[in-house]
Amino acid sequence: AKLVFVSNNCPPVRKSLIQYYAMLAKIQVYLFSGNNVDLGTACGKFHRVSVMSIIDAGDSDILTAE
């Protein structure tokens, strides 16, 4: 992965594990300001998403956007 999104209501233990493994792999973690329903909607899914990773950005500028 190149970027990982974590929702704001992700369980604290899971969030800290993701941040730890991302730090080891030198992957950027973005703490999404919305909850898991909002993150799922942003992905275009109709279910809850607590964690989402970007594997290939394609033509988008998601990896450079702030």
MDAnalysis code that builds the backbone (N, CA, C; Angstrom):
import MDAnalysis as mda
import numpy as np

u = mda.Universe.empty(198, n_residues=66, atom_resindex=np.repeat(np.arange(66), 3), trajectory=True)
u.add_TopologyAttr("name", ["N", "CA", "C"] * 66)
u.add_TopologyAttr("resid", np.arange(1, 67))
u.add_TopologyAttr("resname", ["ALA", "LYS", "LEU", "VAL", "PHE", "VAL", "SER", "ASN", "ASN", "CYS", "PRO", "PRO", "VAL", "ARG", "LYS", "SER", "LEU", "ILE", "GLN", "TYR", "TYR", "ALA", "MET", "LEU", "ALA", "LYS", "ILE", "GLN", "VAL", "TYR", "LEU", "PHE", "SER", "GLY", "ASN", "ASN", "VAL", "ASP", "LEU", "GLY", "THR", "ALA", "CYS", "GLY", "LYS", "PHE", "HIS", "ARG", "VAL", "SER", "VAL", "MET", "SER", "ILE", "ILE", "ASP", "ALA", "GLY", "ASP", "SER", "ASP", "ILE", "LEU", "THR", "ALA", "GLU"])
u.atoms.positions = np.array([
    [0.838, -1.185, 0.000],
    [0.000, 0.000, 0.000],
    [0.882, 1.248, 0.000],
    [0.306, 2.325, -0.468],
    [1.028, 3.595, -0.490],
    [0.436, 4.608, 0.475],
    [-0.845, 4.433, 0.800],
    [-1.550, 5.340, 1.706],
    [-2.654, 4.551, 2.387],
    [-2.875, 4.808, 3.674],
    [-3.923, 4.128, 4.429],
    [-4.814, 5.178, 5.073],
    [-6.124, 5.035, 4.883],
    [-7.113, 5.883, 5.533],
    [-7.700, 5.124, 6.717],
    [-7.830, 5.802, 7.864],
    [-8.422, 5.204, 9.056],
    [-9.536, 6.122, 9.533],
    [-10.745, 5.566, 9.734],
    [-11.875, 6.385, 10.186],
    [-11.676, 6.791, 11.637],
    [-12.413, 7.826, 12.050],
    [-12.210, 8.349, 13.407],
    [-12.830, 7.465, 14.484],
    [-13.712, 6.533, 14.121],
    [-14.286, 5.650, 15.126],
    [-13.747, 4.220, 15.025],
    [-12.605, 4.075, 14.416],
    [-11.920, 2.780, 14.382],
    [-11.460, 2.471, 15.812],
    [-11.581, 1.211, 16.271],
    [-11.162, 0.891, 17.641],
    [-9.698, 1.289, 17.888],
    [-9.412, 1.836, 19.065],
    [-8.062, 2.361, 19.351],
    [-6.945, 1.330, 19.203],
    [-7.190, 0.093, 19.601],
    [-6.146, -0.932, 19.494],
    [-5.842, -1.218, 18.028],
    [-6.882, -1.329, 17.220],
    [-6.682, -1.582, 15.786],
    [-5.992, -0.393, 15.122],
    [-6.404, 0.820, 15.503],
    [-5.794, 2.020, 14.931],
    [-4.308, 2.092, 15.260],
    [-3.943, 1.794, 16.503],
    [-2.533, 1.856, 16.878],
    [-1.722, 0.760, 16.185],
    [-2.302, -0.430, 15.997],
    [-1.600, -1.486, 15.273],
    [-1.365, -1.102, 13.814],
    [-2.375, -0.512, 13.189],
    [-2.239, -0.078, 11.794],
    [-1.168, 0.994, 11.682],
    [-1.169, 1.939, 12.612],
    [-0.172, 2.996, 12.579],
    [1.236, 2.435, 12.822],
    [1.351, 1.453, 13.691],
    [2.649, 0.843, 13.968],
    [3.176, 0.116, 12.728],
    [2.339, -0.728, 12.119],
    [2.777, -1.460, 10.929],
    [3.050, -0.524, 9.757],
    [2.282, 0.542, 9.637],
    [2.512, 1.513, 8.574],
    [3.836, 2.241, 8.790],
    [4.165, 2.529, 10.047],
    [5.434, 3.168, 10.341],
    [6.598, 2.251, 9.975],
    [6.461, 0.959, 10.272],
    [7.512, 0.008, 9.914],
    [7.696, -0.095, 8.401],
    [6.589, -0.025, 7.664],
    [6.636, -0.140, 6.203],
    [6.806, 1.207, 5.517],
    [6.916, 2.281, 6.299],
    [7.058, 3.641, 5.769],
    [5.894, 4.009, 4.842],
    [4.679, 3.757, 5.330],
    [3.449, 4.078, 4.605],
    [2.771, 5.224, 5.329],
    [2.265, 6.171, 4.573],
    [1.575, 7.321, 5.144],
    [0.190, 6.908, 5.626],
    [-0.198, 7.360, 6.822],
    [-1.521, 7.094, 7.387],
    [-2.273, 8.406, 7.470],
    [-3.500, 8.406, 6.941],
    [-4.356, 9.593, 7.002],
    [-5.522, 9.277, 7.917],
    [-5.682, 10.057, 8.989],
    [-6.797, 9.872, 9.903],
    [-8.004, 10.617, 9.344],
    [-8.948, 9.872, 8.802],
    [-10.148, 10.424, 8.166],
    [-11.023, 11.070, 9.231],
    [-11.519, 12.260, 8.968],
    [-12.276, 12.999, 9.984],
    [-13.687, 12.464, 10.189],
    [-14.195, 11.674, 9.257],
    [-15.536, 11.114, 9.391],
    [-15.512, 9.726, 10.001],
    [-16.712, 9.209, 10.277],
    [-16.781, 7.861, 10.842],
    [-16.727, 6.809, 9.736],
    [-16.907, 5.533, 10.104],
    [-16.759, 4.465, 9.123],
    [-17.866, 4.470, 8.069],
    [-19.035, 4.996, 8.385],
    [-20.100, 5.118, 7.387],
    [-19.717, 6.179, 6.352],
    [-19.154, 7.288, 6.819],
    [-18.718, 8.352, 5.912],
    [-17.584, 7.883, 5.001],
    [-16.643, 7.105, 5.544],
    [-15.544, 6.591, 4.742],
    [-16.053, 5.605, 3.695],
    [-17.023, 4.779, 4.066],
    [-17.631, 3.869, 3.098],
    [-18.347, 4.617, 1.994],
    [-19.042, 5.682, 2.333],
    [-19.730, 6.504, 1.335],
    [-18.730, 7.192, 0.421],
    [-17.623, 7.665, 0.985],
    [-16.582, 8.303, 0.169],
    [-15.960, 7.316, -0.809],
    [-15.946, 6.031, -0.445],
    [-15.413, 4.989, -1.338],
    [-16.428, 4.559, -2.381],
    [-17.678, 4.978, -2.215],
    [-18.718, 4.549, -3.131],
    [-19.320, 3.207, -2.750],
    [-19.159, 2.812, -1.501],
    [-19.701, 1.543, -1.016],
    [-20.907, 1.811, -0.130],
    [-21.763, 0.816, -0.005],
    [-22.949, 0.952, 0.835],
    [-22.791, 0.230, 2.167],
    [-21.548, -0.013, 2.572],
    [-21.286, -0.634, 3.860],
    [-20.211, 0.165, 4.592],
    [-20.018, -0.176, 5.856],
    [-19.056, 0.548, 6.685],
    [-17.627, 0.153, 6.326],
    [-16.747, 1.143, 6.318],
    [-15.330, 0.908, 6.025],
    [-14.515, 1.626, 7.095],
    [-13.823, 0.869, 7.938],
    [-13.006, 1.481, 8.985],
    [-11.609, 1.820, 8.487],
    [-11.068, 0.978, 7.595],
    [-9.718, 1.175, 7.084],
    [-9.726, 0.934, 5.585],
    [-9.073, 1.820, 4.852],
    [-8.972, 1.678, 3.399],
    [-7.536, 1.971, 2.999],
    [-7.002, 1.168, 2.082],
    [-5.640, 1.415, 1.631],
    [-5.631, 1.710, 0.141],
    [-4.710, 2.568, -0.255],
    [-4.493, 2.890, -1.661],
    [-3.286, 2.079, -2.117],
    [-3.525, 1.167, -3.049],
    [-2.448, 0.331, -3.560],
    [-1.851, 0.942, -4.822],
    [-2.716, 1.415, -5.708],
    [-2.268, 2.048, -6.947],
    [-3.131, 3.276, -7.170],
    [-2.527, 4.440, -7.204],
    [-3.286, 5.683, -7.329],
    [-3.803, 5.915, -8.739],
    [-3.235, 5.240, -9.712],
    [-3.674, 5.436, -11.094],
    [-3.358, 6.841, -11.569],
    [-4.336, 7.494, -12.194],
    [-4.142, 8.846, -12.716],
    [-4.503, 9.925, -11.707],
    [-5.004, 9.549, -10.535],
    [-5.435, 10.543, -9.549],
    [-4.230, 11.143, -8.826],
    [-4.478, 12.243, -8.141],
    [-3.419, 12.890, -7.359],
    [-3.651, 12.689, -5.869],
    [-4.249, 11.574, -5.487],
    [-4.602, 11.327, -4.080],
    [-3.370, 11.221, -3.187],
    [-2.257, 10.783, -3.724],
    [-1.050, 10.638, -2.918],
    [-0.344, 11.975, -2.680],
    [-0.605, 12.973, -3.502],
    [0.030, 14.268, -3.338],
    [-0.899, 15.291, -2.720],
    [-2.201, 15.013, -2.675],
    [-3.163, 15.970, -2.117],
    [-3.031, 16.003, -0.609],
    [-3.259, 17.153, -0.040],
    [-3.193, 17.320, 1.422],
    [-4.569, 17.289, 1.997],
])
